[in-house]
């Protein structure tokens, strides 16, 4: 019996996140897309008060715009000494969205003089899958560590060069990609999302949906 073929769009234009999520969700019967393939789809204002609210909003908007099921991620870094900031503002902590260098520099400035024992932190991730008929599936993952005194490593993205893992004696930026993908907050959320996605794929009708916005290429 032929497995159903489902097209799912990942609701981001961030190539790092697209690569990471497709590696974390190895599904037979799914063809993944990125919003980068749909240049006419407008950006979504991430004005929710929680990761869950933002993930649902992004997934629903992408599903409506493309006619495809859509998977969205909302994630952030929370630092105990900063009352769990930057949180949902992690990507725009220093002002401009996605300026990793500026975000990391601001974080180090704010923690200047804070001893290692008080630099506890956690990465949070919420994944939301929105079907065009309005159904929502959710999964969450948390990764605990602390903020290093200085940046180390060139791997990963975001705050990875500062996110220190005491048990490994390294930052996430120093981890091999495969190891990060086994340990990360997204890996944990993806592990919880995977069985839901498998059921979704098994029960979805075969065929490619029509889309409201033309794809590029």
C-alpha positions, 0 to 999 in steps of 0.5 A: 500500500502506497503511503500518503504523500503530504506537503508540510510548510515550515513557517519560517524563512530561517534556513538554520531552523528549517534544516534543524527541524527537517533533520529532527523529524525524519518522516516518510511520506512528507515533503517539507517546504520553507516559507522562503519558497513563498515570497508573497506570504507576508510576515507574521507579527509575533505579538503573543505573550507566550511561546505557544501563542506565537507558535500557533499564530505563525502556524495558522497564518502559514497554513491559511496562506499556503493551503498546506499543513504548517509547522511553526517553532517558537523558542527562546532563552530564559536566564534566571538572573534576568527574571527569565528574560529575554524569553519570547523577545530572544530573537530581538533582544538587542533591537533588530530581529535575528542579530545574534551578535548584538543579542549575545553582546547585550546578554554578556553586558547584563550579566557582567559580574554575575558569578557562574553559579547564578547564571542558570538558564534554559532554552524553551521550544514550542512546536505547533502544527496547524492543519488547513481545517484548523486542527492544532497539535502542540509539543514542548521541549526544555534544555537546561544549562547556564550562560558562559562568561564568554562566547565559545564555539562557532556551531549552532546559531542564536545564543548557542556560543554562550549556552554552557552545558555543565555536564559536558563542559562545553557550550552548544556552539562547541557541540557537533551538529548531531549531538546538539540534535539529540540534546536540544530543546527542539530535539525534545519538542520534536520527539514529542511531535513526531508520533503526532505527525506520523498519525497525521500523515497516515490519516491525510489524503494523498496529493498536493494541495493548491496554494494561495501564494505562488512559489518561487522557482 
